Amino acid sequence: MTDMWERVERLIGADNLSWLAEKKVAVAGLGSGGGFVALSLAMSGVRRFVLVDSDALEAGNVTRHVADLRYIGQNKAAALADLILNRNPEAQVEIRAGLIEDHWDCLDDVDILVAAVDSEQVKFAINEQCLERRLSASYAGVYERGEGGDHVIIRPYDGPCYACWSEATRVGVMVALSPAGELDYGMIGETGALEAEPGLWVNVTKVAGIQTDLIINELLRGAGAHKPMPANTLIVANSAMDIFEGQESDPHTGTWIEIDRDPDCLVCGERLKQGVSKLVDGDERSISLADLAASGLTTDIEFEDEDD
């Protein structure tokens, strides 16, 4: 143990700190939220990262970003890599300067993905890639003018996928099949992004700080320091706001809600059915029995004992 990690080790224990050091986190989108989460994870003991972003830091970003004026003009992923290594010199950071859609291979060996991109369309694409890889992902959003935000960790087939979670939580989001049979996601705005006026960085980082804490807890799943959470979705109120219709939440409070998987979801439901078919056929790429059990899908399929 070095003096740098003494307090973290005292808090979570040497074994758990070593556990975190072995985990690998991908962060897609290194803006105000994603950048804060990446740096905070590094300062909490996570050592292995892959950072993905196509944008360069601009002067207008600095009041809402962990990177300062020294990094103007640099790719945000590269800027965060430098910041991480200056806080955690033993970190291993892979930089992908581009769109996550062009770098899906970087998800093949990570333990969790932080989906911090702005575009809802890209989040839906990330959702499908994570379902394919059985990769858990953390999604967070900050509401208009920073009045609050929310966070969910999507575990494939163990609860909702991001598509059916969004349909239950995002006004105006609807998943449907196009006439050609392709998935068509209803957009919140013309650009496919959550169109809202930004709040102060302190509003963003409150949500991002909670997100970081819950990601650390998820990375510690299977270790002694992991703690079960009350539900899968946390809604944070920075100011007085209606989380439920007619019920105003006090400022600086949080509310846990459970969003169930939609068995008829055109994303995870169809993938689950396809995976079951492959399971019956003995396809190695099929969904596992554990995933099937966690999904809550009912089926009349019977599996014969290999000894029979």
NORKA-V328632 format. One record per residue. N is the residue number from 1. PHI is phi in radians with two decimals (999 if undefined). NEAR is the number of other C-alpha atoms within 10 Angstrom. D_FIRST is the distance of its C-alpha to the first C-alpha in Angstrom with 1 decimal. Layout:
# NORKA-V328632
n->N phi->PHI near->NEAR d_first->D_FIRST
n->N phi->PHI near->NEAR d_first->D_FIRST
This chain:
# NORKA-V328632
n->1 phi->999 near->7 d_first->0.0
n->2 phi->-1.73 near->7 d_first->3.8
n->3 phi->-1.02 near->8 d_first->6.8
n->4 phi->-1.04 near->11 d_first->8.1
n->5 phi->-1.84 near->16 d_first->6.6
n->6 phi->-1.01 near->12 d_first->6.6
n->7 phi->-1.24 near->12 d_first->10.2
n->8 phi->-1.13 near->16 d_first->10.2
n->9 phi->-1.13 near->19 d_first->8.1
n->10 phi->-1.13 near->10 d_first->10.4
n->11 phi->-1.34 near->12 d_first->13.2
n->12 phi->-1.91 near->14 d_first->13.2
n->13 phi->1.65 near->15 d_first->10.9
n->14 phi->-1.10 near->15 d_first->8.2
n->15 phi->-1.12 near->13 d_first->11.3
n->16 phi->-1.23 near->19 d_first->12.8
n->17 phi->-1.14 near->20 d_first->10.0
n->18 phi->-1.12 near->14 d_first->10.2
n->19 phi->-1.05 near->17 d_first->13.9
n->20 phi->-1.10 near->22 d_first->14.2
n->21 phi->-1.11 near->17 d_first->12.6
n->22 phi->-1.57 near->14 d_first->15.6
n->23 phi->-1.39 near->19 d_first->18.2
n->24 phi->-2.08 near->20 d_first->20.6
n->25 phi->-2.08 near->26 d_first->22.5
n->26 phi->-1.75 near->23 d_first->25.8
n->27 phi->-2.15 near->25 d_first->27.1
n->28 phi->-1.76 near->29 d_first->30.9
n->29 phi->1.79 near->25 d_first->32.0
n->30 phi->-1.94 near->32 d_first->29.9
n->31 phi->-1.45 near->24 d_first->32.1
n->32 phi->-1.09 near->20 d_first->31.5
n->33 phi->-1.42 near->27 d_first->30.0
n->34 phi->-1.07 near->28 d_first->28.4
n->35 phi->-1.13 near->29 d_first->26.8
n->36 phi->-1.10 near->22 d_first->25.3
n->37 phi->-1.11 near->26 d_first->24.0
n->38 phi->-1.04 near->29 d_first->22.5
n->39 phi->-1.15 near->22 d_first->20.6
n->40 phi->-1.16 near->19 d_first->19.5
n->41 phi->-1.11 near->23 d_first->18.2
n->42 phi->-1.09 near->24 d_first->16.1
n->43 phi->-1.36 near->18 d_first->14.8
n->44 phi->-1.83 near->21 d_first->14.0
n->45 phi->2.06 near->23 d_first->11.8
n->46 phi->-1.25 near->26 d_first->14.8
n->47 phi->-2.04 near->23 d_first->14.7
n->48 phi->-2.06 near->21 d_first->18.2
n->49 phi->-2.38 near->23 d_first->21.3
n->50 phi->-2.24 near->21 d_first->25.0
n->51 phi->-1.97 near->27 d_first->26.8
n->52 phi->-2.22 near->28 d_first->30.6
n->53 phi->-2.84 near->23 d_first->33.0
n->54 phi->-1.77 near->15 d_first->36.4
n->55 phi->-1.69 near->17 d_first->36.8
n->56 phi->-1.68 near->19 d_first->36.3
n->57 phi->-1.23 near->23 d_first->35.1
n->58 phi->-1.96 near->15 d_first->38.1
n->59 phi->-1.01 near->12 d_first->38.7
n->60 phi->-1.21 near->10 d_first->39.7
n->61 phi->-1.43 near->16 d_first->36.3
n->62 phi->-1.12 near->17 d_first->34.3
n->63 phi->-1.30 near->13 d_first->35.1
n->64 phi->-2.33 near->21 d_first->33.7
n->65 phi->-2.66 near->20 d_first->30.7
n->66 phi->-1.27 near->22 d_first->27.1
n->67 phi->-1.45 near->22 d_first->28.4
n->68 phi->-1.89 near->15 d_first->30.5
n->69 phi->-1.07 near->13 d_first->33.6
n->70 phi->-1.08 near->10 d_first->31.8
n->71 phi->-1.81 near->18 d_first->31.7
n->72 phi->-0.98 near->17 d_first->35.4
n->73 phi->1.56 near->13 d_first->37.0
n->74 phi->-1.53 near->14 d_first->33.8
n->75 phi->-1.04 near->22 d_first->33.2
n->76 phi->-1.09 near->27 d_first->31.1
n->77 phi->-1.12 near->31 d_first->28.8
n->78 phi->-1.15 near->22 d_first->28.2
n->79 phi->-1.09 near->22 d_first->27.6
n->80 phi->-1.17 near->25 d_first->25.0
n->81 phi->-1.04 near->22 d_first->23.3
n->82 phi->-1.13 near->17 d_first->23.1
n->83 phi->-1.10 near->18 d_first->21.9
n->84 phi->-1.09 near->24 d_first->19.1
n->85 phi->-1.19 near->17 d_first->17.9
n->86 phi->-1.39 near->13 d_first->18.1
n->87 phi->-1.82 near->15 d_first->15.7
n->88 phi->-2.44 near->20 d_first->13.5
n->89 phi->-1.06 near->12 d_first->14.0
n->90 phi->-1.55 near->15 d_first->12.7
n->91 phi->-1.21 near->18 d_first->15.3
n->92 phi->-1.98 near->15 d_first->18.4
n->93 phi->-2.14 near->21 d_first->21.5
n->94 phi->-1.76 near->16 d_first->25.0
n->95 phi->-1.86 near->18 d_first->27.8
n->96 phi->-2.12 near->19 d_first->31.2
n->97 phi->-1.50 near->18 d_first->33.6
n->98 phi->2.98 near->17 d_first->36.3
n->99 phi->-1.43 near->16 d_first->37.4
n->100 phi->-1.04 near->23 d_first->35.6
n->101 phi->-1.10 near->13 d_first->39.0
n->102 phi->-1.71 near->11 d_first->38.9
n->103 phi->-2.41 near->13 d_first->35.4
n->104 phi->-1.05 near->12 d_first->35.4
n->105 phi->-1.08 near->10 d_first->34.0
n->106 phi->-1.24 near->16 d_first->30.5
n->107 phi->-1.58 near->21 d_first->30.4
n->108 phi->-1.18 near->12 d_first->30.8
n->109 phi->-2.30 near->13 d_first->27.1
n->110 phi->-1.85 near->16 d_first->25.4
n->111 phi->-1.65 near->18 d_first->24.3
n->112 phi->-2.78 near->24 d_first->25.8
n->113 phi->-1.94 near->24 d_first->28.0
n->114 phi->-1.70 near->25 d_first->28.1
n->115 phi->-1.57 near->22 d_first->31.9
n->116 phi->-1.95 near->24 d_first->32.2
n->117 phi->-1.44 near->25 d_first->35.4
n->118 phi->-1.41 near->17 d_first->38.5
n->119 phi->-1.26 near->17 d_first->41.2
n->120 phi->-1.14 near->21 d_first->42.0
n->121 phi->-1.04 near->18 d_first->43.7
n->122 phi->-1.19 near->17 d_first->40.5
n->123 phi->-1.08 near->20 d_first->38.6
n->124 phi->-1.17 near->19 d_first->41.3
n->125 phi->-1.15 near->15 d_first->40.9
n->126 phi->-1.05 near->22 d_first->37.1
n->127 phi->-0.97 near->23 d_first->38.0
n->128 phi->-1.19 near->19 d_first->40.1
n->129 phi->-1.13 near->17 d_first->37.6
n->130 phi->-1.22 near->23 d_first->35.0
n->131 phi->-1.07 near->22 d_first->37.6
n->132 phi->-1.11 near->16 d_first->38.3
n->133 phi->-1.67 near->14 d_first->34.7
n->134 phi->0.99 near->18 d_first->33.9
n->135 phi->-1.82 near->19 d_first->31.1
n->136 phi->-1.30 near->21 d_first->30.1
n->137 phi->-2.44 near->25 d_first->30.4
n->138 phi->-1.85 near->21 d_first->29.7
n->139 phi->-2.16 near->18 d_first->32.7
n->140 phi->-2.42 near->24 d_first->33.1
n->141 phi->-2.43 near->21 d_first->36.1
n->142 phi->-1.93 near->27 d_first->36.9
n->143 phi->-1.37 near->21 d_first->40.5
n->144 phi->-0.91 near->14 d_first->43.2
n->145 phi->1.01 near->13 d_first->42.4
n->146 phi->1.25 near->22 d_first->39.1
n->147 phi->-1.19 near->20 d_first->40.7
n->148 phi->3.10 near->26 d_first->38.2
n->149 phi->-3.04 near->21 d_first->36.5
n->150 phi->-2.55 near->22 d_first->35.5
n->151 phi->-2.61 near->21 d_first->32.8
n->152 phi->-2.54 near->23 d_first->33.0
n->153 phi->-1.87 near->25 d_first->31.0
n->154 phi->-1.64 near->24 d_first->33.5
n->155 phi->-1.86 near->21 d_first->33.0
n->156 phi->-0.91 near->24 d_first->35.7
n->157 phi->1.18 near->24 d_first->38.5
n->158 phi->-1.99 near->17 d_first->36.6
n->159 phi->1.82 near->22 d_first->38.3
n->160 phi->-1.28 near->26 d_first->39.9
n->161 phi->-1.52 near->28 d_first->39.3
n->162 phi->-1.13 near->28 d_first->39.1
n->163 phi->-1.15 near->24 d_first->42.8
n->164 phi->-1.33 near->25 d_first->44.0
n->165 phi->-1.13 near->21 d_first->41.3
n->166 phi->-1.13 near->18 d_first->42.6
n->167 phi->-1.09 near->17 d_first->46.2
n->168 phi->-1.49 near->17 d_first->45.5
n->169 phi->-2.09 near->12 d_first->43.6
n->170 phi->-1.86 near->13 d_first->44.9
n->171 phi->-1.11 near->10 d_first->48.4
n->172 phi->1.62 near->12 d_first->50.5
n->173 phi->-1.63 near->19 d_first->48.3
n->174 phi->-2.51 near->16 d_first->50.4
n->175 phi->-1.77 near->18 d_first->49.9
n->176 phi->-2.53 near->15 d_first->53.1
n->177 phi->-1.71 near->11 d_first->54.6
n->178 phi->-1.30 near->10 d_first->56.6
n->179 phi->-0.98 near->8 d_first->60.1
n->180 phi->-1.44 near->6 d_first->58.6
n->181 phi->1.55 near->8 d_first->56.1
n->182 phi->-1.65 near->9 d_first->53.1
n->183 phi->-1.21 near->14 d_first->50.5
n->184 phi->-2.27 near->14 d_first->51.3
n->185 phi->-1.72 near->18 d_first->49.0
n->186 phi->-1.17 near->16 d_first->50.6
n->187 phi->-1.77 near->19 d_first->49.0
n->188 phi->-1.34 near->18 d_first->48.3
n->189 phi->-2.47 near->14 d_first->49.5
n->190 phi->-1.09 near->9 d_first->51.3
n->191 phi->-1.51 near->12 d_first->48.1
n->192 phi->1.43 near->16 d_first->46.4
n->193 phi->-1.88 near->16 d_first->43.8
n->194 phi->-1.25 near->18 d_first->43.3
n->195 phi->-1.48 near->14 d_first->45.7
n->196 phi->-2.61 near->12 d_first->44.6
n->197 phi->-1.33 near->10 d_first->44.4
n->198 phi->-1.24 near->15 d_first->40.7
n->199 phi->-1.68 near->16 d_first->39.3
n->200 phi->-1.16 near->12 d_first->37.1
n->201 phi->-1.05 near->16 d_first->33.5
n->202 phi->-1.08 near->12 d_first->32.4
n->203 phi->-1.22 near->21 d_first->34.4
n->204 phi->-1.15 near->26 d_first->32.8
n->205 phi->-1.25 near->22 d_first->29.2
n->206 phi->-1.11 near->20 d_first->29.8
n->207 phi->-1.15 near->25 d_first->30.7
n->208 phi->-1.17 near->27 d_first->28.0
n->209 phi->-1.15 near->16 d_first->25.3
n->210 phi->-1.11 near->17 d_first->26.7
n->211 phi->-1.00 near->26 d_first->26.8
n->212 phi->-1.05 near->24 d_first->23.1
n->213 phi->-1.06 near->15 d_first->22.3
n->214 phi->-1.27 near->20 d_first->24.6
n->215 phi->-1.15 near->22 d_first->23.3
n->216 phi->-1.03 near->20 d_first->19.8
n->217 phi->-1.06 near->18 d_first->21.6
n->218 phi->-1.17 near->21 d_first->23.6
n->219 phi->-1.13 near->22 d_first->20.7
n->220 phi->-1.53 near->18 d_first->19.3
n->221 phi->-1.03 near->14 d_first->22.8
n->222 phi->1.68 near->11 d_first->22.6
n->223 phi->-1.88 near->14 d_first->19.2
n->224 phi->-1.15 near->11 d_first->19.1
n->225 phi->-1.57 near->17 d_first->18.5
n->226 phi->-1.19 near->16 d_first->21.6
n->227 phi->-2.20 near->13 d_first->24.5
n->228 phi->-1.18 near->9 d_first->28.1
n->229 phi->-1.74 near->12 d_first->29.9
n->230 phi->-1.14 near->11 d_first->33.5
n->231 phi->-2.82 near->12 d_first->35.0
n->232 phi->-1.63 near->18 d_first->34.3
n->233 phi->-2.30 near->21 d_first->35.3
n->234 phi->-2.01 near->23 d_first->34.3
n->235 phi->-1.89 near->20 d_first->36.7
n->236 phi->-1.87 near->25 d_first->35.6
n->237 phi->-1.83 near->27 d_first->38.2
n->238 phi->-1.36 near->23 d_first->37.5
n->239 phi->-2.27 near->16 d_first->41.1
n->240 phi->-1.07 near->14 d_first->43.9
n->241 phi->-2.71 near->17 d_first->44.7
n->242 phi->-1.54 near->12 d_first->46.5
n->243 phi->-1.41 near->15 d_first->44.1
n->244 phi->-1.98 near->9 d_first->46.9
n->245 phi->-0.98 near->7 d_first->50.5
n->246 phi->1.39 near->8 d_first->51.9
n->247 phi->-2.24 near->9 d_first->48.7
n->248 phi->-1.46 near->13 d_first->46.9
n->249 phi->-1.55 near->18 d_first->43.2
n->250 phi->-1.23 near->13 d_first->42.1
n->251 phi->-1.04 near->14 d_first->39.9
n->252 phi->1.07 near->13 d_first->36.1
n->253 phi->-2.25 near->13 d_first->36.4
n->254 phi->-2.35 near->17 d_first->35.5
n->255 phi->-2.32 near->15 d_first->37.5
n->256 phi->-1.60 near->15 d_first->36.5
n->257 phi->-2.35 near->12 d_first->39.1
n->258 phi->-1.82 near->14 d_first->39.4
n->259 phi->-1.81 near->18 d_first->40.9
n->260 phi->-1.46 near->15 d_first->42.4
n->261 phi->-1.23 near->22 d_first->42.8
n->262 phi->-1.47 near->21 d_first->46.4
n->263 phi->-1.10 near->18 d_first->47.9
n->264 phi->-1.75 near->11 d_first->50.3
n->265 phi->-0.98 near->19 d_first->47.8
n->266 phi->-1.31 near->17 d_first->49.1
n->267 phi->-1.82 near->21 d_first->45.6
n->268 phi->-1.25 near->26 d_first->43.6
n->269 phi->-1.12 near->20 d_first->46.8
n->270 phi->-1.18 near->13 d_first->48.4
n->271 phi->-1.12 near->18 d_first->45.3
n->272 phi->-1.13 near->24 d_first->44.9
n->273 phi->-1.10 near->16 d_first->48.5
n->274 phi->-1.11 near->13 d_first->48.2
n->275 phi->-1.14 near->22 d_first->45.1
n->276 phi->-1.13 near->22 d_first->47.1
n->277 phi->-1.05 near->15 d_first->50.0
n->278 phi->-1.17 near->16 d_first->47.7
n->279 phi->-1.08 near->18 d_first->46.3
n->280 phi->-1.10 near->12 d_first->49.8
n->281 phi->-1.43 near->10 d_first->50.6
n->282 phi->1.37 near->10 d_first->47.6
n->283 phi->-1.27 near->12 d_first->46.0
n->284 phi->-1.14 near->10 d_first->42.4
n->285 phi->-1.52 near->11 d_first->41.7
n->286 phi->-1.29 near->19 d_first->42.8
n->287 phi->-1.17 near->22 d_first->41.1
n->288 phi->-1.41 near->16 d_first->39.4
n->289 phi->-1.09 near->12 d_first->40.9
n->290 phi->-1.13 near->10 d_first->37.8
n->291 phi->-1.12 near->18 d_first->38.3
n->292 phi->-1.08 near->19 d_first->42.0
n->293 phi->-1.14 near->12 d_first->41.4
n->294 phi->-1.21 near->14 d_first->39.0
n->295 phi->-1.24 near->21 d_first->41.5
n->296 phi->1.41 near->14 d_first->44.2
n->297 phi->-1.24 near->17 d_first->46.8
n->298 phi->-1.65 near->9 d_first->49.7
n->299 phi->-2.61 near->9 d_first->51.5
n->300 phi->-1.61 near->5 d_first->54.2
n->301 phi->-1.18 near->9 d_first->52.6
n->302 phi->-2.03 near->7 d_first->52.4
n->303 phi->-1.82 near->8 d_first->50.3
n->304 phi->-1.34 near->7 d_first->51.9
n->305 phi->-1.19 near->6 d_first->50.1
n->306 phi->-1.10 near->5 d_first->49.5
n->307 phi->-1.43 near->4 d_first->51.0
n->308 phi->-1.32 near->4 d_first->54.3
